[in-house]
Amino acid sequence: MAISSANSSPSTKATGSQEELDSLQEDLLQVTVDSGGVTEEIVMEQATELAAQPVVEVDGSSQNRLLIKNGKVVNADGIEDADVFIENGVITQLGRNLIIPGGTRTIDARGRYVMPGGIDTHTHMELELMGATAVDDFYQGTKAAIAGGTTMIMDFVLPRKGESLVEAFGNWRRKADPKVCCDYALHVGVTWWSDQVKQEMTELAKNHGVNSFKMFMAYKDLYMIRDPDLYKIFEHCKELGAIAQVHAENGDIIAENTKKLLEAGITGPEGHEMSRPEDVEAEATHRACVIANQVSCPLYVVHIMSKMAADVIALKRSQGAVVYGEPIAASLGSDGTNYHHTCWRHAASHVLSPPLRPDPETPDYLVQMLADDGLQVTGSDNCTFNFDQKKLGRNDFSKIPNGVNGVEDRMSVIWEKGVQSGKMDPSRFVAVTSTNAAKIFNVYPQKGCVAVGSDADLVIWNPIKSRVISAQTHHQAVDFNIFEGMECHGVPEYVIVNGRVCVDEEELKAVHGFGKFVPTPAFPPYVYDQVDAREKEKRPQGVTRGPNDEDYSPEHMNGLAVKVEKTVQLATPGSPTNDGHSHGPTASGGRNMQDTTFSLAGEYPKVAAEVHDDDVGVIARDVTPALDDDRKTSVKVRNPPGGRSSGGFW
């Protein structure tokens, strides 16, 4: 399937004019999908909505050229004072005393940080799940993302069991392309396994710009993949140069726990967390790491929600495993005490999987792990359902649609919990909200940094201003916000998407359909350089031995006692030996009890005796005095040691 767009990102127009609105509607109606030789038009249902927006005449040249002056440019590797010049959606100059053409808009960023726009690695726009459809579609969701400082999202294609992965990918493109306000990429879920799935994974990686595949270890009978198939999928991901992602929970245990709780009469949202305790997440996280390590597949564990799961990721990384952990805005900014709220709506609105943890110290613990690189990336897992949809599980917690908000508030929550609290500096903030994601999914340095040649996806962040999060003021379609009432210091005053100012002094000016699909190429160097180094380090090597397994190497002398009959020439009984003994060893190799080395003469010429091995030659040498050939064979002793005997022996 080839997916094309006549003009899915008309960024060179003077957006806002009547001429542009007419042209943009025409462009959106020209988006086509070519599938198996059948071409169909995607009709933009929002075309009339777009035409109804107010017309604002703007200067075309100033829209294409932008100068950001006097700001502190923040990248993951440091902060510098620099001006940024943008032209046609790309950063073309960076530094001081830049030569700027006429017709350029200037933004004074004095006292502010100029940072790469956020990359939300985990969203579910328009997802159909558990009998409901997420209320944030690709337009409303990306519009809200921009309002919060995020300029790229990564959504998940989730095929039903038995559904073609390529067809599902095409369906997601058809939904997203005409609507997105910012750039986006797609992960693809592997919800079943067969030779067909294997072939389609290859096609997606090679021809459709997909380098990450997600498997579920939970959602039994819906998405869950069992260990033998998980092994094969990881193995194939490694062959493709892709990233394997997992939702890590033990689905079998969850199913049994859910059954017991419902039988015990626990039907409210608190049962959701009880059925999926922390160790169920940690066990699956460890199991996924073990399986991935067997085939040297890089692993990305989505939505880390607990201390125990975070500890598993940190431990495995310290042991050299190529694994990345992704906490989300919810796990960093809220906790599971909300499930015990007496208001059913409040409790149900916090239901997601894995659940928030009842330990109120969990968010701070995960933030610290993020600051210390025990965890590396952040997403939102934005999957929003209104109260009427949540009520599907009014009498059975297992039927509450899983999902919460976060795409708009992720950046503010992490700044508040991380930077404002003193746990991380602005550079680490950029790393965990943008740069690391760009590197892992191979869109760096196009995304994730402020550099010449990079896309002009930027946020101008005012660290002094503050805002209070509320469902009454957010830009999402959902009627509840899990961060309600949280005061966040740090506000995105300006957000630039592909060179266009889409948040202008905190006023949202997102453009419907302005974003584009961003391919994620296979074999990201940031990931696979680590994989290659790890493989060289742990490459298995056999042991070199002789032709026969029972042979001993020269270093292991302890084997000689057992093998003495092979290596020592035995003397005939009663004959002198060449090592000073009067009797040689017995036939079994033991010492002859009639043997003695005693000599009255006291002189023993030195003769070298060698121990040989048939395969390796001389392995021991002994130099001992030899017997005197002319000595007497017997001597009469008048006064033997100990005195004369009274008996007749002497």
C-alpha positions as CSV (number, residue, x, y, z in Angstrom):
1,M,0.0,0.0,0.0
2,A,1.4,3.4,-1.0
3,I,0.1,6.4,0.9
4,S,0.5,9.8,-0.7
5,S,-0.7,13.4,-0.2
6,A,-0.9,16.0,-2.9
7,N,-0.1,18.6,-0.2
8,S,-0.7,17.5,3.3
9,S,1.5,20.3,4.7
10,P,1.0,23.6,2.8
11,S,3.5,25.4,4.9
12,T,4.7,27.9,2.3
13,K,1.4,29.7,1.9
14,A,0.4,32.8,3.8
15,T,-1.8,30.8,6.1
16,G,-4.9,32.7,7.3
17,S,-5.8,34.5,4.1
18,Q,-9.0,33.8,2.2
19,E,-6.9,32.6,-0.8
20,E,-5.2,30.1,1.5
21,L,-8.4,28.8,3.0
22,D,-9.8,28.0,-0.5
23,S,-6.5,26.4,-1.5
24,L,-6.2,24.5,1.8
25,Q,-9.7,23.0,1.4
26,E,-8.8,21.9,-2.2
27,D,-5.5,20.4,-0.9
28,L,-7.2,18.5,1.9
29,L,-9.7,17.0,-0.6
30,Q,-6.8,15.8,-2.8
31,V,-5.3,13.5,-0.2
32,T,-5.5,10.0,-1.7
33,V,-4.7,6.5,-0.7
34,D,-3.5,4.0,-3.3
35,S,-4.3,0.5,-2.0
36,G,-3.9,-2.5,-4.4
37,G,-4.6,-0.3,-7.5
38,V,-7.8,1.2,-6.0
39,T,-7.6,5.0,-5.5
40,E,-10.2,6.6,-3.2
41,E,-10.6,10.3,-2.1
42,I,-10.5,11.2,1.5
43,V,-13.2,13.8,1.9
44,M,-12.4,16.3,4.6
45,E,-15.4,16.5,6.9
46,Q,-13.9,19.5,8.6
47,A,-13.6,21.6,5.4
48,T,-16.7,23.6,6.3
49,E,-15.5,24.0,9.8
50,L,-12.2,25.4,8.4
51,A,-14.0,27.8,6.1
52,A,-15.9,29.1,9.1
53,Q,-12.8,30.2,10.9
54,P,-12.1,34.0,10.8
55,V,-9.9,35.3,8.0
56,V,-6.8,37.0,9.1
57,E,-4.6,38.7,6.5
58,V,-0.9,38.3,7.3
59,D,2.4,39.1,5.6
60,G,3.6,36.0,3.8
61,S,7.3,36.8,4.1
62,S,7.1,37.3,7.8
63,Q,5.4,33.9,8.1
64,N,8.3,32.2,6.4
65,R,11.0,34.1,8.2
66,L,11.4,34.4,12.0
67,L,14.2,35.6,14.2
68,I,14.2,34.6,17.9
69,K,16.6,37.0,19.8
70,N,18.2,37.2,23.2
71,G,17.1,33.8,24.4
72,K,19.0,31.0,26.1
73,V,19.1,28.1,23.7
74,V,18.7,24.8,25.5
75,N,19.8,21.5,24.0
76,A,20.3,18.1,25.8
77,D,24.1,18.8,25.9
78,G,24.1,22.3,27.2
79,I,22.8,25.9,27.2
80,E,24.1,28.8,25.2
81,D,23.1,32.4,24.6
82,A,22.2,32.6,20.9
83,D,19.8,33.9,18.3
84,V,17.8,31.6,16.1
85,F,16.9,32.4,12.5
86,I,14.2,30.4,10.8
87,E,13.3,30.3,7.1
88,N,10.8,28.1,5.3
89,G,10.3,25.9,8.3
90,V,14.0,25.2,9.0
91,I,16.6,26.6,11.3
92,T,19.2,28.3,9.0
93,Q,21.3,30.3,11.4
94,L,22.3,30.0,15.0
95,G,24.5,32.4,16.9
96,R,25.0,36.1,17.5
97,N,25.1,39.1,15.1
98,L,23.2,37.2,12.4
99,I,22.7,38.7,9.0
100,I,18.9,38.7,8.6
101,P,16.9,39.6,5.4
102,G,14.1,42.1,5.4
103,G,10.5,41.1,6.1
104,T,11.5,39.0,9.1
105,R,9.4,38.9,12.3
106,T,11.4,39.1,15.5
107,I,10.5,37.6,18.9
108,D,12.4,38.9,21.9
109,A,13.1,35.9,24.1
110,R,15.1,37.7,26.8
111,G,14.8,35.8,30.1
112,R,13.3,32.8,28.4
113,Y,14.5,29.4,27.2
114,V,14.4,28.5,23.6
115,M,14.1,24.7,23.4
116,P,13.2,21.9,21.0
117,G,9.5,21.3,20.8
118,G,8.3,18.3,22.9
119,I,8.0,14.8,21.3
120,D,5.2,12.8,23.0
121,T,6.1,9.2,22.3
122,H,2.8,7.7,23.4
123,T,-0.7,8.8,22.3
124,H,-4.0,7.1,21.4
125,M,-6.1,9.5,19.3
126,E,-9.5,8.3,18.2
127,L,-8.7,4.8,19.6
128,E,-11.6,2.4,19.8
129,L,-11.2,0.5,23.0
130,M,-13.6,-1.4,25.4
131,G,-16.7,-0.3,23.6
132,A,-15.8,3.4,23.4
133,T,-13.9,5.8,21.1
134,A,-11.3,8.2,22.6
135,V,-12.8,11.7,22.4
136,D,-9.5,13.5,21.4
137,D,-9.2,13.0,17.7
138,F,-6.1,13.8,15.7
139,Y,-7.2,17.4,15.3
140,Q,-8.2,18.1,18.9
141,G,-5.4,16.1,20.3
142,T,-2.6,17.7,18.3
143,K,-4.1,21.1,18.9
144,A,-3.9,20.5,22.6
145,A,-0.4,19.1,22.3
146,I,0.8,22.3,20.6
147,A,-0.9,24.4,23.4
148,G,1.4,22.6,25.9
149,G,4.6,22.9,24.0
150,T,4.6,19.5,22.1
151,T,5.3,19.7,18.4
152,M,5.3,16.0,17.5
153,I,3.3,13.0,18.6
154,M,3.8,9.3,18.1
155,D,0.5,7.4,17.9
156,F,-0.2,3.7,17.9
157,V,-1.8,1.6,15.2
158,L,-3.6,-1.2,17.0
159,P,-5.0,-3.9,14.6
160,R,-7.6,-6.3,15.8
161,K,-6.6,-9.9,16.0
162,G,-6.5,-11.3,12.5
163,E,-6.4,-7.8,10.9
164,S,-3.7,-6.9,8.4
165,L,-1.1,-4.7,9.9
166,V,-0.6,-2.8,6.6
167,E,-4.3,-2.2,6.2
168,A,-4.6,-0.9,9.8
169,F,-1.6,1.4,9.2
170,G,-3.4,2.8,6.1
171,N,-6.6,3.3,8.2
172,W,-4.6,5.4,10.8
173,R,-3.0,7.4,8.0
174,R,-6.4,8.2,6.6
175,K,-7.7,9.4,9.9
176,A,-4.6,11.4,10.8
177,D,-3.2,13.0,7.7
178,P,-6.0,15.5,7.1
179,K,-6.4,16.5,10.7
180,V,-3.0,16.8,12.5
181,C,-1.9,20.2,13.5
182,C,1.7,19.1,14.1
183,D,4.0,16.4,12.8
184,Y,3.4,12.8,13.8
185,A,4.8,9.3,13.5
186,L,3.3,5.9,14.1
187,H,4.2,2.8,16.1
188,V,2.4,-0.4,15.0
189,G,1.0,-2.9,17.4
190,V,1.5,-6.6,16.9
191,T,-1.6,-8.2,18.4
192,W,-1.3,-11.6,16.8
193,W,1.5,-13.6,15.2
194,S,1.8,-15.6,11.9
195,D,3.9,-15.7,8.8
196,Q,1.6,-13.0,7.3
197,V,2.3,-10.7,10.3
198,K,6.0,-11.3,9.9
199,Q,6.0,-10.3,6.3
200,E,3.9,-7.2,7.0
201,M,6.3,-6.1,9.7
202,T,9.0,-6.3,7.1
203,E,7.0,-4.2,4.6
204,L,6.1,-1.6,7.2
205,A,9.8,-1.2,8.2
206,K,11.2,-1.1,4.7
207,N,8.5,0.8,2.8
208,H,6.3,2.8,5.2
209,G,8.6,4.4,7.7
210,V,7.8,2.3,10.8
211,N,10.7,1.3,13.1
212,S,8.8,0.3,16.3
213,F,6.4,-2.4,17.1
214,K,4.4,-2.8,20.3
215,M,3.4,-6.0,22.0
216,F,0.9,-6.4,24.8
217,M,1.7,-8.8,27.7
218,A,-1.8,-7.9,29.1
219,Y,-5.4,-7.5,27.8
220,K,-5.9,-11.3,27.7
221,D,-8.1,-12.4,24.8
222,L,-7.8,-9.0,23.1
223,Y,-4.2,-8.0,22.4
224,M,-2.1,-10.3,24.6
225,I,1.0,-12.0,23.1
226,R,2.4,-15.1,24.9
227,D,6.1,-15.7,25.5
228,P,6.9,-18.1,22.6
229,D,5.5,-15.6,20.1
230,L,7.1,-12.7,21.9
231,Y,10.5,-14.4,21.5
232,K,9.9,-14.7,17.7
233,I,8.6,-11.1,17.4
234,F,11.6,-9.8,19.3
235,E,13.9,-11.8,17.0
236,H,12.3,-10.4,13.9
237,C,12.4,-6.8,15.3
238,K,16.2,-7.3,15.7
239,E,16.5,-8.5,12.1
240,L,14.5,-5.4,10.8
241,G,16.5,-2.9,12.9
242,A,13.4,-2.0,14.8
243,I,12.5,-1.2,18.4
244,A,10.4,-3.7,20.3
245,Q,7.9,-2.0,22.7
246,V,6.0,-3.8,25.4
247,H,3.0,-3.1,27.6
248,A,4.4,-5.0,30.6
249,E,1.8,-6.6,32.8
250,N,1.1,-10.3,33.5
251,G,-2.2,-10.8,31.8
252,D,-3.0,-14.2,33.2
253,I,-2.6,-13.0,36.8
254,I,-4.7,-9.9,36.1
255,A,-7.5,-12.1,34.7
256,E,-7.5,-14.3,37.8
257,N,-7.3,-11.4,40.2
258,T,-10.2,-9.7,38.5
259,K,-12.4,-12.7,38.8
260,K,-11.7,-13.1,42.5
261,L,-12.3,-9.4,43.2
262,L,-15.6,-9.3,41.4
263,E,-16.7,-12.5,43.2
264,A,-15.8,-10.8,46.4
265,G,-18.1,-7.9,45.5
266,I,-15.5,-5.3,44.8
267,T,-16.8,-3.6,41.6
268,G,-15.6,0.0,42.0
269,P,-12.5,1.6,40.4
270,E,-10.4,0.7,43.4
271,G,-10.6,-2.9,42.2
272,H,-8.8,-1.9,39.0
273,E,-5.6,-1.2,40.9
274,M,-6.0,-4.2,43.2
275,S,-6.2,-6.6,40.2
276,R,-3.0,-5.2,38.8
277,P,-0.6,-4.8,41.7
278,E,2.9,-3.4,41.4
279,D,4.7,-6.7,41.3
280,V,2.5,-7.9,38.3
281,E,4.0,-5.0,36.3
282,A,7.5,-5.6,37.6
283,E,7.4,-9.3,36.8
284,A,6.4,-8.7,33.2
285,T,9.0,-6.0,32.8
286,H,11.7,-8.3,34.0
287,R,10.4,-11.2,31.8
288,A,10.3,-8.9,28.7
289,C,13.9,-7.8,29.4
290,V,15.1,-11.4,29.7
291,I,13.4,-12.5,26.5
292,A,14.7,-9.5,24.5
293,N,18.2,-10.1,25.8
294,Q,18.2,-13.6,24.4
295,V,18.0,-12.3,20.9
296,S,19.8,-9.0,21.4
297,C,16.7,-7.0,20.6
298,P,16.5,-3.4,21.9
299,L,13.5,-3.0,24.2
300,Y,11.3,0.0,25.0
301,V,9.0,-0.5,28.0
302,V,6.0,1.9,27.7
303,H,4.2,3.7,30.6
304,I,6.4,2.8,33.6
305,M,4.0,3.2,36.5
306,S,5.7,1.8,39.6
307,K,8.9,1.9,41.6
308,M,9.5,-1.9,41.1
309,A,9.2,-1.7,37.3
310,A,11.5,1.3,37.2
311,D,14.1,-0.5,39.4
312,V,14.0,-3.4,36.9
313,I,14.8,-1.1,34.0
314,A,17.6,0.6,35.9
315,L,19.1,-2.7,37.0
316,K,19.0,-4.2,33.5
317,R,20.6,-1.1,32.0
318,S,23.4,-1.3,34.6
319,Q,24.0,-4.9,33.5
320,G,24.5,-3.7,29.9
321,A,21.0,-4.4,28.5
322,V,19.7,-2.1,25.7
323,V,16.4,-1.2,27.3
324,Y,14.6,2.1,27.7
325,G,11.9,3.1,30.2
326,E,9.1,5.5,29.6
327,P,7.2,7.0,32.5
328,I,4.2,9.1,31.5
329,A,2.7,12.4,32.7
330,A,0.1,10.6,34.9
331,S,2.7,8.5,36.8
332,L,4.9,11.5,37.3
333,G,2.1,13.8,38.4
334,S,-0.6,11.8,40.1
335,D,-1.0,8.6,42.2
336,G,-3.4,5.8,43.0
337,T,-4.9,7.2,46.1
338,N,-7.5,8.7,43.7
339,Y,-9.0,5.2,43.2
340,H,-10.3,5.3,46.7
341,H,-12.1,8.7,46.3
342,T,-15.7,8.5,47.4
343,C,-16.8,10.1,44.1
344,W,-17.1,7.3,41.5
345,R,-16.6,9.7,38.6
346,H,-13.4,11.0,40.1
347,A,-12.0,7.5,40.8
348,A,-13.0,6.1,37.4
349,S,-11.5,9.1,35.5
350,H,-8.1,8.0,36.8
351,V,-8.4,4.4,35.5
352,L,-5.6,3.4,33.0
353,S,-3.4,0.4,32.6
354,P,-1.0,-0.2,34.3
355,P,-2.8,1.7,37.1
356,L,-1.5,4.6,39.2
357,R,0.2,3.3,42.3
358,P,-1.3,3.9,45.8
359,D,2.1,4.8,47.3
360,P,2.1,8.6,47.1
361,E,5.9,8.7,46.9
362,T,5.9,6.9,43.5
363,P,5.7,10.1,41.4
364,D,8.8,11.7,43.0
365,Y,10.7,8.4,42.8
366,L,10.0,8.1,39.1
367,V,11.0,11.8,38.5
368,Q,14.3,11.1,40.3
369,M,14.9,8.0,38.2
370,L,14.2,10.1,35.1
371,A,16.7,12.7,36.3
372,D,19.3,10.0,37.0
373,D,18.9,8.2,33.6
374,G,17.4,5.2,35.2
375,L,14.5,6.1,32.9
376,Q,15.0,7.9,29.6
377,V,11.8,9.2,27.8
378,T,8.4,10.6,28.6
379,G,5.0,10.2,26.9
380,S,1.4,10.9,27.9
381,D,-0.5,7.7,27.0
382,N,-3.2,10.2,26.1
383,C,-6.4,8.2,25.6
384,T,-9.4,10.2,26.8
385,F,-12.9,9.1,27.6
386,N,-15.8,11.2,28.9
387,F,-17.9,10.4,32.0
388,D,-20.7,8.9,29.9
389,Q,-18.1,6.5,28.4
390,K,-16.5,5.7,31.7
391,K,-19.9,4.7,33.0
392,L,-19.8,1.5,30.9
393,G,-18.0,0.1,33.9
394,R,-20.3,1.5,36.5
395,N,-20.9,-1.9,38.1
396,D,-17.8,-3.7,36.9
397,F,-14.3,-2.0,37.1
398,S,-13.0,-4.3,34.4
399,K,-15.3,-2.6,31.9
400,I,-14.3,1.0,32.6
401,P,-12.6,2.2,29.4
402,N,-8.9,2.6,30.2
403,G,-7.3,6.0,29.6
404,V,-6.5,9.5,30.9
405,N,-5.4,12.9,29.6
406,G,-1.8,14.2,29.4
407,V,-0.8,15.3,25.9
408,E,-1.4,19.0,26.8
409,D,0.0,19.0,30.3
410,R,3.0,16.6,30.0
411,M,5.6,19.4,29.5
412,S,4.3,21.5,32.4
413,V,4.0,18.6,34.8
414,I,7.6,17.4,34.1
415,W,9.0,20.9,34.4
416,E,7.2,21.4,37.7
417,K,8.1,18.0,39.2
418,G,11.6,17.9,37.7
419,V,13.1,21.3,37.1
420,Q,11.1,23.5,39.5
421,S,11.8,20.9,42.3
422,G,15.5,21.0,41.6
423,K,15.8,17.3,40.5
424,M,16.9,18.1,36.9
425,D,18.2,21.0,35.0
426,P,16.8,22.4,31.7
427,S,19.1,20.3,29.6
428,R,17.9,17.1,31.2
429,F,14.3,18.3,30.7
430,V,15.0,18.7,27.0
431,A,16.5,15.2,26.9
432,V,13.6,13.4,28.5
433,T,10.8,15.4,26.7
434,S,12.3,15.6,23.2
435,T,16.0,14.6,22.4
436,N,16.1,11.1,23.6
437,A,12.9,10.2,21.8
438,A,14.2,11.7,18.6
439,K,17.4,9.6,18.9
440,I,15.7,6.4,19.8
441,F,13.2,6.6,17.0
442,N,15.8,7.9,14.5
443,V,14.4,11.4,13.7
444,Y,17.4,13.2,15.2
445,P,18.7,15.8,14.4
446,Q,15.7,16.6,12.2
447,K,13.8,16.7,15.5
448,G,14.8,17.0,19.1
449,C,17.5,19.7,18.9
450,V,18.0,23.4,18.2
451,A,20.6,23.3,15.4
452,V,21.2,24.5,11.9
453,G,19.3,22.3,9.5
454,S,16.8,21.0,12.0
455,D,13.1,21.5,11.7
456,A,11.9,24.7,13.3
457,D,9.9,22.9,15.9
458,L,10.6,25.1,19.0
459,V,9.1,26.3,22.3
460,I,9.9,29.5,24.0
461,W,9.5,28.8,27.6
462,N,8.9,31.3,30.3
463,P,10.2,29.8,33.6
464,I,8.8,32.6,35.7
465,K,5.2,32.5,34.7
466,S,2.8,29.9,36.2
467,R,-0.6,28.4,35.3
468,V,-3.1,26.3,37.1
469,I,-4.3,23.2,35.2
470,S,-8.1,22.8,34.8
471,A,-10.6,21.0,32.6
472,Q,-12.3,24.3,32.3
473,T,-9.4,25.9,30.5
474,H,-7.6,23.0,28.7
475,H,-7.9,22.5,25.0
476,Q,-8.7,18.8,25.0
477,A,-12.1,17.3,24.3
478,V,-12.3,15.3,27.5
479,D,-14.5,16.6,30.4
480,F,-12.0,15.7,33.2
481,N,-8.4,16.5,33.9
482,I,-6.4,14.2,36.3
483,F,-4.1,17.2,37.2
484,E,-7.0,19.5,38.2
485,G,-5.8,22.3,40.4
486,M,-2.1,21.7,40.0
487,E,-0.1,24.9,39.8
488,C,2.8,24.6,37.3
489,H,5.6,27.1,37.1
490,G,6.9,27.4,33.5
491,V,4.7,28.3,30.6
492,P,5.1,27.9,26.8
493,E,4.6,31.5,25.6
494,Y,5.4,30.7,22.0
495,V,5.3,27.4,20.1
496,I,6.7,27.2,16.6
497,V,5.7,24.3,14.4
498,N,7.7,23.8,11.2
499,G,8.5,27.5,11.3
500,R,5.0,28.7,12.0
501,V,4.0,30.5,15.2
502,C,1.2,28.3,16.5
503,V,1.2,29.6,20.1
504,D,1.7,33.4,20.1
505,E,2.0,35.0,23.5
506,E,0.0,32.1,24.9
507,E,-2.7,32.4,22.3
508,L,-3.3,29.2,20.4
509,K,-3.3,29.5,16.6
510,A,-3.0,25.9,15.5
511,V,-3.8,25.1,11.9
512,H,-6.0,22.1,10.9
513,G,-4.0,19.6,8.7
514,F,-0.7,21.6,8.9
515,G,1.3,18.6,10.2
516,K,2.7,15.7,8.3
517,F,3.7,12.1,8.7
518,V,7.3,11.7,9.7
519,P,8.9,8.3,8.7
520,T,11.1,6.7,11.4
521,P,13.9,4.8,9.6
522,A,15.2,1.4,10.8
523,F,18.5,0.8,12.5
524,P,18.6,4.1,14.6
525,P,22.4,4.5,15.3
526,Y,21.7,5.7,18.9
527,V,20.1,2.3,19.6
528,Y,21.9,-0.2,17.3
529,D,25.4,1.1,18.1
530,Q,24.7,0.0,21.6
531,V,23.2,-3.3,20.4
532,D,26.3,-4.0,18.3
533,A,28.7,-3.3,21.1
534,R,26.7,-5.5,23.5
535,E,26.7,-8.4,21.0
536,K,30.5,-8.2,20.6
537,E,30.9,-8.1,24.3
538,K,28.8,-11.2,25.0
539,R,29.5,-13.2,21.8
540,P,29.6,-16.8,22.9
541,Q,32.9,-18.7,22.5
542,G,33.6,-22.4,22.8
543,V,36.4,-24.1,24.8
544,T,39.5,-25.4,22.9
545,R,40.3,-29.0,24.0
546,G,42.3,-32.0,22.7
547,P,40.9,-34.6,20.3
548,N,39.5,-36.6,23.2
549,D,37.3,-34.8,25.7
550,E,38.9,-36.6,28.6
551,D,42.4,-35.2,27.8
552,Y,43.8,-32.7,30.3
553,S,45.3,-29.3,29.4
554,P,48.8,-28.4,30.8
555,E,47.2,-25.8,33.2
556,H,45.2,-28.4,35.1
557,M,48.0,-30.5,36.9
558,N,45.4,-31.9,39.4
559,G,44.5,-34.4,36.7
560,L,48.0,-36.1,36.9
561,A,47.3,-38.2,39.9
562,V,44.5,-39.9,38.1
563,K,46.4,-40.3,34.9
564,V,49.8,-41.4,36.3
565,E,49.5,-44.9,34.8
566,K,49.5,-43.2,31.4
567,T,52.5,-40.9,31.9
568,V,55.0,-42.9,34.1
569,Q,57.2,-45.8,33.0
570,L,56.8,-48.6,35.5
571,A,59.8,-50.6,36.7
572,T,59.7,-54.4,37.0
573,P,59.4,-55.7,40.6
574,G,62.7,-56.0,42.4
575,S,64.7,-54.0,39.9
576,P,66.2,-50.6,40.7
577,T,64.6,-47.6,39.1
578,N,66.3,-44.5,37.7
579,D,64.7,-42.2,40.3
580,G,66.6,-43.5,43.4
581,H,63.9,-46.0,44.5
582,S,64.8,-49.7,45.1
583,H,61.4,-50.8,44.0
584,G,59.1,-49.2,41.4
585,P,55.5,-48.5,41.9
586,T,52.9,-51.2,41.9
587,A,50.9,-52.1,38.8
588,S,48.1,-49.7,39.9
589,G,50.5,-46.8,40.3
590,G,50.7,-46.8,44.0
591,R,53.9,-46.8,46.1
592,N,55.6,-50.2,46.7
593,M,55.7,-50.8,50.5
594,Q,59.1,-52.5,50.2
595,D,60.6,-49.5,48.5
596,T,63.2,-47.3,50.2
597,T,65.5,-44.5,49.2
598,F,67.8,-44.8,52.2
599,S,71.5,-45.1,51.4
600,L,74.5,-45.3,53.8
601,A,76.8,-43.9,51.1
602,G,74.6,-40.7,51.0
603,E,75.6,-40.0,47.4
604,Y,73.0,-40.0,44.7
605,P,74.0,-38.9,41.2
606,K,71.4,-36.5,39.8
607,V,69.2,-37.9,37.0
608,A,66.3,-36.0,35.4
609,A,63.0,-37.7,35.2
610,E,60.2,-36.4,32.9
611,V,56.5,-37.0,32.9
612,H,55.0,-37.1,29.4
613,D,51.5,-36.6,28.0
614,D,50.9,-38.3,24.7
615,D,49.3,-35.2,23.2
616,V,51.1,-32.2,24.7
617,G,54.6,-33.6,25.4
618,V,56.6,-32.9,28.6
619,I,54.3,-31.6,31.3
620,A,56.5,-32.1,34.5
621,R,60.3,-32.6,35.2
622,D,61.9,-33.9,38.4
623,V,65.6,-33.9,39.1
624,T,66.6,-36.4,41.8
625,P,69.9,-38.1,42.9
626,A,70.5,-41.5,41.2
627,L,71.8,-44.6,43.0
628,D,75.6,-45.3,43.0
629,D,76.0,-48.3,40.7
630,D,79.1,-49.5,42.8
631,R,77.5,-49.3,46.3
632,K,77.2,-52.4,48.4
633,T,73.9,-54.2,48.2
634,S,73.9,-54.9,52.0
635,V,75.7,-53.7,55.2
636,K,75.8,-55.3,58.6
637,V,74.9,-52.8,61.3
638,R,76.3,-53.5,64.7
639,N,74.6,-50.6,66.5
640,P,71.4,-49.8,64.6
641,P,69.5,-46.6,65.4
642,G,67.9,-46.9,68.9
643,G,70.6,-49.1,70.3
644,R,71.5,-52.8,70.2
645,S,68.7,-55.3,70.3
646,S,68.7,-58.1,72.8
647,G,67.0,-60.4,70.4
648,G,68.6,-62.4,67.7
649,F,67.5,-60.2,64.8
650,W,70.8,-58.6,64.5
